[in-house]
Amino acid sequence: MICVSKTVNAPVEKIFAAFANAKEMDKWYSSKTKLDFKEGGRYANADGDAGEFKKIRPNKAIRFTWENKRYSTGTFIELTFQSKGDKKCAVMIAHDRIQTRQEADDLRTGWGWALDSLKSYLETGKRISYADWETAQK
């Protein structure tokens, strides 16, 4: 299991909506996102990520399966949102049932970029490309 977290200067409702709306996800995470945001609904994007929403608690948590042919099958993600007042929120991604150390390292890096991109998008209106983020990490 890996965990990645980030505090974002935005209200919890806005952060939750960034995960719950395909057009919003395309602005900070992927492209061509398809999202049936309900328990039992599915999602997919151009990066090859797909899965099923298992539990949705508005502005609190989202639990879903995560499938990507580059990684082991059968993993789960839980996103949790903790409001820090009217204008801040802590977001945590817990990715469970990862099979190898290499996958864990790759996923920790990827989710780190995702939360930095989300933070940048919500605070400045600008997405961070993975390539730019990776260069800045070195």
Buried (B, 14 or more C-beta within 10 A) or exposed (E): EBEBBBEBEBBBBBBBBBBBBBEBBBBBBBEEBEBEBEEEEBBBBEBEBBBBBBEBEEBBBBBBBBBBEEBEEEBBBBBBBBBEEEEBBBBBBBBBEBEEEEBBEBBBBBBBBBBBBBBBBBEEEEBBEBEEBEEEEE
